């Protein structure tokens, strides 16, 4: 097979191309592409190929395009549609391919500005930025019955919400345990096996109280109760209702890793009977929910909104503020309400208007949808 070459039609210089390539993506560049002068790399620079003429005056700027792409990848940003390019003067640039259109990313792009300033890349999936929005909405909650605030908003979600939320959290943790250990530790600090056992015990206590409140019926003189269209003889309650849950709880207690814990909790959820919407939620789960929400809200406020922990009248730096929050969260991981109280104090000290912030987010969302 004849070797493929790409050569300059004027000087005959051979252009460097990969030795083996099965799939290639090509870009058609016109005079109005706005990319400036593009310098191609010769295959053999020493064999008669002339390098681009250096510009007069100051030395050409170093190519920082590859460094920028590397920083974006390290921050977890999707770079599949970004390309590092170099002009004839040696200046590096980043081009973005969107819907078949190639455009140069400006130097003042917010992502690059965050890198230059040593900040954090605003990637919502990495830092659970939606949690802060949920917490703000719950803090500003106003119920139609006159019940306001975070606790009222949490109760309004109903009893079953804690089960669906916890199962989803355990499912994600089972994946993060191997793919993202650091994030797993931050989330497992609040929602873990202890909370699962507490939720099961709380459920069984409330289930027994609910069954005791049910009307006892009789079939040929034998007493029975009806729960969710299921008729159970009173004498069979232990064997058919309570004991399967107790056995499933044992599997939860014996789980050795996040994957086993998730599967065991799914079995418990499959066996249990649902309770009424107004049934009070488990106290340990509520504490974990407050602690987790407060932790991720605090870290997001510090990373992306210029907030800081106050030490008297002095503001701590961003990194020291994050370190303080992590230490505080670890110290009170079983008392999430303390972290939640600290969040309220933090919001007040940093002068954050929750309702104004929510209006700002709503306006930004409308503007995005109108594009």
C-alpha positions in Angstrom: 0.0 0.0 0.0 1.4 3.4 -1.0 2.3 5.7 2.0 -0.1 8.7 2.5 1.6 12.1 2.5 0.4 15.7 2.8 2.8 18.1 1.1 2.8 21.9 0.5 2.1 22.6 -3.2 4.5 25.5 -3.2 7.7 24.4 -1.4 7.1 20.7 -1.2 7.3 20.5 2.6 5.7 17.3 4.0 3.1 18.0 6.8 3.1 15.8 9.9 0.2 13.4 10.2 -0.4 10.5 12.5 1.2 7.2 11.5 -2.0 5.2 12.0 -5.5 6.7 12.0 -8.8 5.0 11.3 -11.3 7.8 12.1 -10.6 11.4 11.4 -12.6 14.6 12.0 -12.0 17.4 9.5 -12.7 21.1 9.8 -13.2 23.3 6.7 -11.6 26.7 7.4 -12.6 29.7 5.4 -11.1 33.2 5.1 -13.8 34.5 7.5 -13.2 31.9 10.2 -11.6 34.5 12.5 -8.7 32.2 13.4 -5.9 34.3 12.2 -2.8 32.6 10.6 -2.6 28.8 11.2 0.9 27.3 11.3 1.1 23.6 10.2 3.8 21.4 11.7 6.3 20.0 9.2 7.1 16.3 9.4 10.9 16.9 9.1 11.7 20.4 10.3 15.4 20.0 9.5 15.1 18.8 5.9 14.6 22.1 4.1 11.4 23.1 5.8 11.4 26.7 6.7 9.9 27.7 10.1 7.4 30.5 10.3 9.2 33.9 10.3 9.4 35.4 13.8 7.6 38.7 14.3 9.7 41.8 14.9 10.0 43.4 18.3 8.9 41.4 21.3 9.3 37.6 21.3 6.2 35.6 20.5 3.9 34.6 23.4 4.1 31.0 24.6 1.4 28.6 23.5 -1.0 28.3 26.5 -3.9 26.6 24.7 -2.8 23.1 25.7 -2.3 24.2 29.3 -5.9 25.6 29.3 -7.4 22.4 28.0 -5.5 20.4 30.6 -6.8 22.7 33.3 -10.3 22.3 32.1 -10.0 18.5 31.9 -8.6 18.4 35.4 -11.6 20.4 36.6 -13.9 17.8 35.1 -15.2 20.0 32.2 -16.2 18.3 29.0 -13.6 19.3 26.4 -14.8 17.1 23.5 -15.8 20.1 21.4 -12.7 22.3 22.3 -9.5 22.4 20.2 -6.1 23.8 20.9 -4.7 25.8 18.0 -1.6 27.9 17.4 -1.1 30.9 15.1 1.9 31.7 13.0 3.2 34.1 15.7 3.1 31.3 18.3 0.1 32.5 20.2 -2.2 29.7 21.4 -6.0 29.8 21.1 -8.9 27.6 22.0 -11.6 27.1 19.4 -15.1 25.7 20.2 -17.1 23.6 17.7 -20.8 24.2 18.1 -23.4 22.9 15.6 -20.7 22.7 12.9 -19.5 26.3 13.5 -15.9 26.8 14.8 -15.4 29.9 17.0 -12.5 31.2 19.0 -13.0 31.2 22.7 -12.2 34.8 24.0 -9.5 35.4 26.6 -12.1 36.8 29.0 -14.2 33.6 29.0 -15.6 33.0 32.5 -14.1 29.5 32.6 -10.6 30.8 31.8 -11.0 33.7 34.3 -11.8 31.2 37.0 -8.6 29.3 36.2 -6.4 32.5 36.1 -7.8 33.7 39.4 -7.3 30.4 41.1 -11.0 29.9 41.6 -13.3 26.9 41.2 -14.7 25.9 37.8 -18.5 26.4 38.1 -19.5 22.8 37.3 -22.8 22.0 38.9 -22.5 18.3 38.6 -19.2 18.2 40.5 -20.3 20.3 43.5 -24.0 19.5 43.7 -24.9 23.2 43.0 -28.6 22.3 42.8 -28.6 21.4 46.5 -28.1 25.1 47.4 -31.1 26.1 45.2 -33.2 23.4 46.9 -32.1 24.6 50.4 -32.9 28.3 49.5 -36.3 27.4 48.3 -37.0 25.4 51.4 -35.8 28.2 53.7 -38.1 30.7 51.9 -41.0 28.2 51.9 -44.5 29.6 52.6 -47.2 27.0 53.1 -50.8 27.7 52.1 -51.8 26.8 55.7 -49.5 29.4 57.2 -46.6 27.1 58.0 -43.4 28.7 56.8 -39.7 27.8 56.8 -37.4 24.9 56.2 -39.1 22.4 58.6 -42.5 23.1 57.1 -41.1 22.6 53.6 -39.6 19.3 54.7 -42.8 18.0 56.3 -44.7 19.0 53.2 -42.7 16.5 51.2 -44.5 13.7 53.1 -43.3 10.6 54.9 -42.5 8.5 51.8 -40.0 11.2 50.5 -37.4 10.1 53.0 -37.4 6.6 51.6 -37.2 7.5 48.0 -34.5 10.1 48.7 -32.4 7.8 50.8 -32.5 4.9 48.3 -31.4 7.3 45.5 -28.6 8.6 47.7 -27.4 5.0 48.4 -27.5 4.1 44.8 -25.3 7.0 43.9 -22.9 6.3 46.8 -22.5 2.7 45.6 -21.2 4.1 42.3 -19.1 6.8 43.8 -17.4 4.5 46.2 -15.2 3.2 43.4 -15.4 6.0 40.9 -15.0 9.1 43.1 -13.9 8.2 46.7 -13.5 11.8 47.8 -17.1 12.7 46.9 -18.3 9.4 48.4 -16.7 10.3 51.8 -18.4 13.7 51.8 -21.9 12.3 51.1 -21.5 9.1 53.2 -20.7 11.4 56.2 -24.4 12.1 56.6 -26.3 9.3 54.9 -24.8 6.0 56.0 -25.7 2.6 57.6 -26.5 4.2 60.9 -29.2 6.4 59.4 -30.6 3.4 57.5 -30.9 1.3 60.7 -32.5 4.3 62.5 -35.0 4.8 59.7 -36.0 1.1 59.7 -36.4 1.1 63.5 -38.5 4.3 63.3 -40.6 2.8 60.6 -41.3 -0.4 62.5 -42.4 1.5 65.6 -44.7 3.7 63.6 -46.0 0.7 61.7 -47.0 -1.1 64.9 -48.8 2.0 66.2 -50.6 2.3 62.9 -51.7 -1.3 63.0 -52.8 -1.0 66.6 -55.1 1.9 65.5 -56.8 -0.1 62.8 -60.2 -1.6 63.3 -60.2 -5.3 64.1 -62.5 -7.3 61.9 -63.6 -10.9 62.2 -64.0 -13.8 59.8 -65.8 -16.7 61.3 -64.8 -15.4 64.7 -61.1 -15.1 63.9 -59.8 -11.5 64.2 -58.0 -9.9 61.3 -57.0 -6.4 60.1 -56.9 -4.8 56.6 -53.9 -2.7 55.6 -53.7 -1.4 52.1 -56.3 -3.9 50.8 -54.3 -6.7 52.4 -56.1 -8.9 55.0 -53.9 -10.4 57.7 -55.0 -12.4 60.7 -53.9 -10.8 63.9 -52.2 -14.1 64.9 -50.1 -13.9 61.6 -48.9 -10.4 62.0 -45.6 -11.4 63.5 -44.8 -14.0 60.8 -46.1 -12.2 57.8 -45.4 -8.5 58.6 -42.9 -8.0 61.3 -40.4 -10.9 61.0 -39.6 -10.3 57.3 -38.7 -6.7 58.1 -36.6 -7.8 61.0 -34.7 -10.3 58.8 -34.2 -7.6 56.1 -32.9 -5.3 58.8 -30.3 -7.9 59.7 -29.0 -7.8 56.1 -28.7 -4.0 56.3 -26.7 -4.3 59.5 -24.4 -7.0 58.1 -23.7 -5.1 54.9 -19.9 -4.6 54.3 -19.9 -2.1 51.5 -22.1 0.6 49.9 -23.4 -1.8 47.2 -24.5 -4.4 49.7 -26.1 -1.6 51.8 -28.1 -0.3 48.8 -29.4 -3.8 47.9 -30.4 -4.5 51.5 -32.3 -1.3 51.8 -34.1 -2.0 48.5 -35.3 -5.3 50.0 -36.6 -3.5 53.1 -38.4 -1.0 50.9 -39.9 -3.8 48.9 -41.3 -5.5 52.0 -42.6 -2.6 53.9 -46.2 -1.1 53.8 -46.4 2.6 53.0 -47.5 4.9 55.7 -49.7 8.0 55.5 -48.3 11.2 54.1 -48.7 13.1 57.4 -46.7 10.5 59.4 -43.8 12.2 61.1 -40.4 11.7 59.4 -37.5 9.9 61.1 -35.5 12.3 63.4 -32.1 10.9 62.4 -32.9 11.2 58.7 -34.1 14.8 59.2 -30.8 15.6 60.9 -28.8 14.0 58.1 -30.9 15.8 55.5 -30.2 19.2 57.2 -26.5 18.4 57.7 -26.0 17.3 54.1 -27.9 20.2 52.6 -26.1 22.7 54.8 -22.7 21.3 54.0 -23.1 21.5 50.2 -24.8 24.9 50.4 -21.9 26.3 52.5 -19.2 25.0 50.2 -21.0 26.4 47.1 -21.5 29.8 48.7 -17.8 29.9 49.5 -16.6 28.6 46.1 -18.9 30.5 43.7 -20.5 33.5 45.6 -17.6 35.2 47.3 -18.8 34.2 50.8 -16.4 33.4 53.7 -16.4 32.2 57.3 -16.1 35.0 59.8 -13.5 34.7 62.6 -14.6 37.6 64.7 -14.5 40.6 62.4 -12.0 39.0 60.0 -13.0 37.1 56.9 -11.1 33.8 56.3 -9.7 33.0 52.9 -11.6 30.7 50.5 -9.4 27.7 51.3 -9.5 28.3 55.1 -13.2 28.7 55.0 -13.6 25.4 53.2 -11.3 23.7 55.6 -13.3 25.1 58.6 -16.6 23.8 57.1 -15.1 20.4 56.5 -13.8 20.2 60.0 -17.1 21.4 61.5 -19.1 18.9 59.3 -16.9 16.0 60.4 -17.2 17.0 64.1 -21.0 17.2 64.0 -21.8 14.6 61.3 -24.3 13.0 63.6 -25.9 16.3 64.6 -26.7 17.8 61.2 -29.0 20.4 62.9 -25.9 22.1 64.2 -24.4 22.5 60.7 -27.8 23.8 59.6 -27.8 26.4 62.4 -24.3 27.4 61.3 -25.6 27.8 57.8 -28.3 30.3 58.9 -25.7 32.3 60.8 -23.3 32.2 57.8 -26.0 33.5 55.5 -26.8 36.4 57.9 -23.1 37.3 58.4 -22.5 37.4 54.6 -25.5 39.6 54.0 -27.3 37.1 51.6 -30.9 37.9 50.7 -32.4 34.5 49.9 -35.4 35.8 48.1 -33.3 38.2 46.0 -30.9 35.4 45.1 -33.9 33.3 44.0 -35.2 36.0 41.8 -31.7 36.4 40.3 -31.6 32.7 39.4 -35.1 32.8 38.0 -34.2 35.8 35.7 -31.0 34.0 34.6 -33.0 30.9 33.8 -35.5 32.9 31.7 -32.7 34.5 29.8 -31.2 31.1 29.0 -34.5 29.8 27.8 -35.0 32.8 25.5 -31.7 32.2 23.7 
